[in-house]
Amino acid sequence: MPTWKSRGLRGSTLEELINRTNERYQELCLALIQKIPTPITPINIEKETRHITLAYFDQKSTVDYIGAVQGIPVCFDAKECAVSTFSLENIHPHQVNFMEDFEKQDGIAFFLIYFTGLNEFYYLPFRTLKKFWDRASNGGRKSFRRDELDDDYVITTPGDSGILIPYLDLIQKDLDER
C-alpha cells in the first residue's frame, strides 16, 4: 500500500490553521489576510533538491500576518504556549513598536495565542498585551497568566463553516471596546 507524505503540515500547526482560516475568509469575501514571510539570505543550497540548508535572517520581522477586514487594516502575530503562563520574552520590542504605530494609524493589532496545554485559542488585543508589557518594563512580572485574561476573548470553534480559528467576531468585539 502506498504511503502518503505531506510537507504541508510540517512546521507550525498553528500557522497552518491560521492560513486555512484566512483562505476561507478570503473565499467568503470577509477578509484578505496574508502571511508575511520572514526575509532570509540563503548560505547553503542543496543542488539536487534545491533546499536551503543554511540561511540567516536579513532583518527583524514585524508581525506574522497583515491585511484588511472589510476595509479595516489588521495585523497580528501568532504564538504558541505549552503552559498557562505566557513569557513576554516571546514578543520582541520591535513588534510592540510596530503594533503600537499600526494602531495609531487606526489599524487593529492583536495576538492569536494557542495555549496548547489547555487546547485553547485566544485573541489578545494589543492594548491588553501593552498593559502586561508596560508592567514588565516597570519592574513587574515578565509574563502573564491565562487567568489574567478576559474569558470573552477565548476563540470558540463553530460547526460547519470551515473556519478553523474564527477570530473575526473578536475583532468586532475589540473595536466595540475601544
Solvent accessible surface area in square Angstrom, and as a share of the most:
residue,aa,sasa,rsa
1,M,226,1.01
2,P,127,0.80
3,T,112,0.65
4,W,211,0.74
5,K,175,0.74
6,S,44,0.29
7,R,154,0.56
8,G,50,0.48
9,L,100,0.50
10,R,160,0.58
11,G,70,0.68
12,S,51,0.33
13,T,84,0.49
14,L,5,0.02
15,E,64,0.29
16,E,37,0.17
17,L,47,0.23
18,I,0,0.00
19,N,39,0.20
20,R,115,0.42
21,T,0,0.00
22,N,8,0.04
23,E,101,0.45
24,R,77,0.28
25,Y,5,0.02
26,Q,94,0.42
27,E,118,0.53
28,L,73,0.37
29,C,116,0.69
30,L,58,0.29
31,A,10,0.07
32,L,89,0.44
33,I,8,0.04
34,Q,95,0.42
35,K,66,0.28
36,I,57,0.29
37,P,105,0.66
38,T,57,0.33
39,P,42,0.26
40,I,72,0.37
41,T,45,0.26
42,P,56,0.35
43,I,91,0.46
44,N,74,0.38
45,I,94,0.47
46,E,75,0.34
47,K,179,0.76
48,E,152,0.68
49,T,70,0.41
50,R,199,0.73
51,H,78,0.35
52,I,82,0.42
53,T,79,0.46
54,L,92,0.46
55,A,38,0.30
56,Y,121,0.46
57,F,141,0.59
58,D,74,0.38
59,Q,116,0.52
60,K,151,0.64
61,S,38,0.24
62,T,46,0.27
63,V,3,0.02
64,D,35,0.18
65,Y,2,0.01
66,I,54,0.28
67,G,23,0.22
68,A,40,0.31
69,V,13,0.08
70,Q,127,0.56
71,G,69,0.66
72,I,52,0.27
73,P,55,0.34
74,V,0,0.00
75,C,0,0.00
76,F,0,0.00
77,D,3,0.01
78,A,18,0.14
79,K,33,0.14
80,E,81,0.36
81,C,9,0.06
82,A,77,0.59
83,V,96,0.55
84,S,53,0.34
85,T,53,0.31
86,F,0,0.00
87,S,41,0.26
88,L,9,0.05
89,E,143,0.64
90,N,65,0.33
91,I,4,0.02
92,H,87,0.39
93,P,84,0.53
94,H,49,0.22
95,Q,10,0.04
96,V,3,0.02
97,N,85,0.43
98,F,62,0.26
99,M,0,0.00
100,E,56,0.25
101,D,81,0.42
102,F,30,0.13
103,E,36,0.16
104,K,144,0.61
105,Q,144,0.64
106,D,121,0.63
107,G,1,0.01
108,I,1,0.01
109,A,0,0.00
110,F,0,0.00
111,F,0,0.00
112,L,3,0.01
113,I,1,0.00
114,Y,38,0.15
115,F,1,0.00
116,T,49,0.29
117,G,60,0.58
118,L,89,0.44
119,N,113,0.58
120,E,35,0.16
121,F,26,0.11
122,Y,2,0.01
123,Y,0,0.00
124,L,0,0.00
125,P,2,0.01
126,F,9,0.04
127,R,73,0.27
128,T,34,0.20
129,L,0,0.00
130,K,45,0.19
131,K,140,0.59
132,F,18,0.07
133,W,48,0.17
134,D,54,0.28
135,R,74,0.27
136,A,11,0.08
137,S,81,0.52
138,N,128,0.66
139,G,67,0.64
140,G,29,0.28
141,R,90,0.33
142,K,121,0.51
143,S,20,0.13
144,F,0,0.00
145,R,101,0.37
146,R,28,0.10
147,D,111,0.58
148,E,56,0.25
149,L,11,0.05
150,D,68,0.35
151,D,102,0.53
152,D,89,0.46
153,Y,7,0.03
154,V,37,0.21
155,I,9,0.05
156,T,105,0.61
157,T,87,0.51
158,P,63,0.40
159,G,72,0.69
160,D,151,0.78
161,S,42,0.27
162,G,43,0.42
163,I,20,0.10
164,L,71,0.36
165,I,1,0.00
166,P,23,0.14
167,Y,0,0.00
168,L,26,0.13
169,D,114,0.59
170,L,17,0.08
171,I,4,0.02
172,Q,98,0.44
173,K,50,0.21
174,D,0,0.00
175,L,55,0.27
176,D,100,0.52
177,E,85,0.38
178,R,129,0.47
